[in-house]
Amino acid sequence: MNKFRTRLTLIFIALIGSSVLIAGIFVAQMMERSHIDTLTTYMERELRILLVTMNWNRQGPESEQIHYYSDMAAKLKKSADARVTFIRADGKVLGDSDKDPSQMENHLNREEIIDAESSGIGFVTRYSSTLNRNMIYAAVPVKDQGQTIGYLRLAMSLEEVEKSIRNVWIMLIGGLLTVFAIAGLLSYRIAYGITRPIELMTSVAQQITDMNYKYRVQLNKKDEIGKLGDAINHMADSLQLQMNRILEDENRLKNVLENLISGVVMIDGEGKIVLLNRSAEEFLGFSSKELLGKKFDEAKQQIEFTQLIQECIDTRENIRDEMIFYFPEERILEINLNPIFQSNNQWAGMLIVLHDITSVRRLERMRSEFVANVSHELKTPIASVKGFAETLLAGALDDKETARSFLKIIFDESERLNRLIGDILELSKIESKRIPLQFSPVHLESFVENCLHVMKTEAEKKSIELKMEVPEDVYMEADEDRLRQILINLLSNGINYTPEGGKVKVKVEQLASGSEAGEVDTVRFTISDTGIGIPKKDLPRIFERFYRVDKARSRSSGGTGLGLSIVKHLVELHKGTIRVESEVFVGTKFIVELPLIQ
């Protein structure tokens, strides 16, 4: 912008200076012409006066004439203040006020003499080699009875004229320099006034280009430049509003993309990975920094996934497939590859959406296993009931002892079948969260004592000692019926899998895990026994439905295989945790931790 201001200033100076210079030259020429015209008028008047006042018929020898005219020329010079020359008709100089006529050449061919003969008067301006200066010459013919007998010439120096013109030029140059200085200041000021708003608008436009939309043009002008500044301000307001909307939409899209549980990968037309969300990083085992900008076949992915991408590129069609990924952990992913085309149907890349369906497939497998387990568990008692009923129908009714024994077995199996169906229905309700929990304060000491009292008869059958260790006056919020179901299930397990003469113990502790020192917010129940224990390989699966460590012994104890699964779900409904510690032939500990206040 400074270059434009400088150019504008120089243009103004050049225009003003040229105008002043041309005007000065014109004035100087006019003054010179005026001076010369004045001189020619004066000289013509003097020549006319001299023509009528002098005697031009002087007779005598040529030397006397030269002497006479030379003296006369010298006298006339004083009065006319001009060089006076008398010239004979043949061009011979008879007298001159400034030089000896004998040394002067013939003047018949001088321009002023020729003009005087033809026009009656002649004027010529030229350099005088005699006087070494510029002179103006005026000559008139001297006539006698119509015949030219000579010429009278006046010559005046142009030194005064030149001096006047020189002074004019000096004044002109001085004035021109002054005008240049004033014009420069005025021009710069005018140029600054014109370019400064443009600089401000350029600066604001540059800030807008750099995506800084807060700057505005501050102008108080109402002219076209002011209107342009207002237009730029309105444009900046509009751009800022639009960019804010774009940024909001971009942030929303970014948040949606980053928090999407599905993995999203975008590949451009050149096969490079250009987009990767957080879930995709987790699924593929690499961060976006490691994959962005790389070609899909250089991304260190398993060969099946790379081949699937290449197939989509080749066929340009949607592809859906399921694939097991083993890195960074084993997952089953549903892969959807969708080709992307521009408006002119030109290939632009593809969008890959990854869904983790591991849990879905696990649930399907568990559902299938559950159905198989239920079928298997139902088959045994139904087969027993059917077999013994057929035996009775075949004639065993006649033998009362045998019939009674068979009916007892049928009753036990039907009871087992009833318990199994009841547990299945209970587990189904718990898993579907159709059982509302009724929380109320529970006094743990009396609560545990009641649970042990319920299990006392069953424990006495095996001479198992039941013990409790519960602090006094401890209360917690829980659904008392469901809490009792948890504790009785675990006590029953301990009694069933503990040999005769063993021990089952319930211990209750308060845990301080809050932010403030000593703040109690968790209650721990530890149900331990001195039973047969659980092998380490079975520990991760004991809470699965129908999972038994010793299937034969579990059935003989009357268990359905659903008790621990029900316990686990009830604990989770109370927002607690359950874990197990066990050593074979030493005993087992079930540790349940529940929040003190729900």
CORLIN-V553430 format. One record per pair of residues at least 6 apart in sequence whose ideal C-beta (glycine too) atoms are under 6 Angstrom apart, sorted by sequence separation. I is the first residue (numbers start at 1). J is the second residue. D is the distance in Angstrom with one decimal. If there is no record, write none. Layout:
BEGIN
i	j	d
I	J	D
I	J	D
END
This chain:
BEGIN
i	j	d
87	93	5.6
88	94	5.5
95	101	5.8
107	113	5.7
116	122	3.9
267	273	5.8
268	274	4.9
281	287	5.5
325	331	4.9
342	348	4.9
396	402	5.1
397	403	5.0
429	435	5.2
512	518	5.4
541	547	5.0
548	554	4.1
582	588	4.1
58	65	5.8
77	84	5.3
115	122	2.8
127	134	5.4
128	135	4.4
141	148	4.7
142	149	5.4
219	226	5.1
312	319	5.0
341	348	5.9
396	403	5.6
459	466	5.2
512	519	5.8
514	521	4.9
571	578	4.6
76	84	4.5
86	94	4.5
93	101	4.3
142	150	4.3
207	215	4.2
266	274	5.3
291	299	5.3
324	332	5.6
325	333	5.6
340	348	4.6
512	520	5.2
581	589	4.5
86	95	4.2
266	275	3.6
297	306	5.4
340	349	5.0
495	504	5.9
513	522	5.6
58	68	5.9
112	122	3.9
141	151	5.7
142	152	5.8
219	229	4.2
323	333	5.7
340	350	5.8
494	504	4.2
510	520	4.7
568	578	5.8
580	590	5.5
73	84	4.1
85	96	4.7
93	104	4.5
125	136	4.8
204	215	4.8
265	276	5.6
339	350	5.1
340	351	6.0
511	522	4.1
538	549	4.9
112	124	4.3
139	151	5.3
140	152	5.6
217	229	3.9
276	288	4.4
322	334	5.4
323	335	5.8
579	591	5.3
84	97	4.6
111	124	4.4
124	137	4.8
204	217	5.1
264	277	4.7
296	309	5.1
337	350	5.7
338	351	4.8
511	524	5.7
548	561	5.3
83	97	5.3
93	107	5.9
139	153	4.1
321	335	5.2
392	406	5.6
452	466	4.8
578	592	4.9
83	98	5.0
91	106	4.0
123	138	5.3
217	232	5.4
265	280	5.1
276	291	5.7
337	352	5.4
509	524	4.5
534	549	5.6
546	561	4.0
91	107	5.1
138	154	5.0
201	217	5.3
217	233	5.6
263	279	4.3
264	280	5.8
320	336	5.3
452	468	5.9
577	593	5.2
69	86	4.2
91	108	2.7
122	139	4.9
200	217	5.3
216	233	5.0
263	280	3.3
336	353	4.4
508	525	5.8
545	562	5.8
576	593	5.5
137	155	5.0
261	279	5.9
273	291	5.0
319	337	4.4
388	406	4.4
576	594	3.8
121	140	5.2
258	277	5.8
273	292	5.8
304	323	5.9
335	354	6.0
507	526	4.3
77	97	3.9
87	107	5.1
135	155	4.8
136	156	5.5
257	277	4.8
258	278	5.1
263	283	4.5
318	338	5.5
448	468	5.1
545	565	4.6
574	594	5.2
575	595	5.6
273	294	5.8
333	354	5.1
334	355	4.1
388	409	5.5
506	527	5.6
543	564	5.1
571	592	5.8
73	95	4.4
135	157	5.9
136	158	5.8
197	219	5.6
388	410	5.2
448	470	5.1
542	564	5.7
543	565	5.7
73	96	5.7
74	97	5.0
116	139	4.2
213	236	5.5
272	295	5.6
316	339	5.1
334	357	5.0
505	528	5.1
73	97	4.0
116	140	5.5
117	141	5.9
133	157	5.6
134	158	4.4
271	295	4.8
69	94	4.3
70	95	4.1
112	137	4.3
116	141	5.3
271	296	5.6
312	337	4.2
331	356	5.7
332	357	5.3
385	410	5.2
445	470	4.6
504	529	4.7
543	568	4.4
69	95	2.7
113	139	5.5
133	159	6.0
213	239	5.6
332	358	4.7
444	470	5.5
112	139	4.2
213	240	3.6
331	358	5.0
445	472	5.9
503	530	5.0
66	94	5.6
197	225	4.8
201	229	5.8
204	232	5.9
208	236	5.6
385	413	5.1
502	530	4.2
65	94	5.5
267	296	5.6
332	361	5.2
384	413	4.5
444	474	4.7
99	130	5.6
201	232	5.5
464	495	5.7
498	529	4.7
381	413	4.0
443	475	5.7
498	530	5.8
451	484	6.0
498	531	3.7
46	80	5.1
441	475	4.8
442	476	5.6
464	498	5.7
497	531	4.2
66	101	5.3
381	416	5.2
494	529	3.7
497	532	5.5
381	417	4.4
442	478	5.2
451	487	4.7
455	491	4.8
459	495	5.3
451	488	5.7
458	495	5.6
463	500	5.1
490	527	4.3
113	151	5.6
312	350	5.6
439	477	4.9
442	480	5.2
462	500	4.7
463	501	5.2
464	502	5.2
465	503	4.7
466	504	5.5
467	505	4.4
468	506	4.7
469	507	4.4
470	508	4.3
439	479	5.9
464	504	5.9
438	479	5.3
285	327	4.9
437	479	4.1
285	328	3.8
377	420	5.7
476	523	5.1
534	582	4.1
533	582	4.9
535	584	5.9
533	583	5.2
533	584	4.0
533	585	5.6
533	586	5.6
534	588	5.8
533	588	5.7
531	587	5.8
530	587	4.5
531	588	6.0
448	506	5.3
529	587	5.2
89	148	5.3
529	588	5.6
89	149	5.5
89	150	5.4
496	557	4.3
528	589	4.4
88	150	5.1
87	150	5.9
526	589	5.9
527	590	4.6
87	151	4.2
444	508	5.4
526	591	5.3
525	592	4.3
85	153	4.3
524	593	5.0
283	354	5.2
522	593	5.5
523	594	5.4
82	154	4.7
83	155	4.0
523	596	5.6
82	156	4.6
489	563	4.7
521	596	5.2
269	347	5.5
489	567	5.0
269	348	5.2
269	349	5.1
268	349	4.3
486	567	5.2
267	349	4.9
40	123	5.3
267	350	5.2
486	570	5.2
266	351	5.5
56	142	5.1
265	352	4.2
482	570	5.1
264	353	5.9
262	353	5.6
263	354	3.4
47	140	4.7
262	355	5.2
43	138	4.0
39	136	5.8
490	590	5.0
50	152	5.9
47	152	5.9
47	154	5.9
46	154	6.0
43	154	4.8
39	156	5.8
476	596	5.1
477	597	5.2
477	598	4.7
35	161	4.4
32	165	5.2
427	562	5.5
28	165	5.8
31	168	5.7
423	560	4.7
423	562	4.1
427	566	5.4
430	569	4.4
28	168	5.0
420	560	4.7
419	560	5.6
24	172	3.9
20	176	5.5
20	179	4.9
439	598	5.1
17	180	5.5
16	183	4.0
13	183	5.1
13	184	5.4
373	546	3.8
13	187	5.3
12	187	3.3
370	545	5.8
9	187	4.5
9	188	4.9
9	191	4.6
8	191	4.0
5	191	4.8
5	195	4.4
4	195	5.9
1	195	5.7
1	199	4.6
END
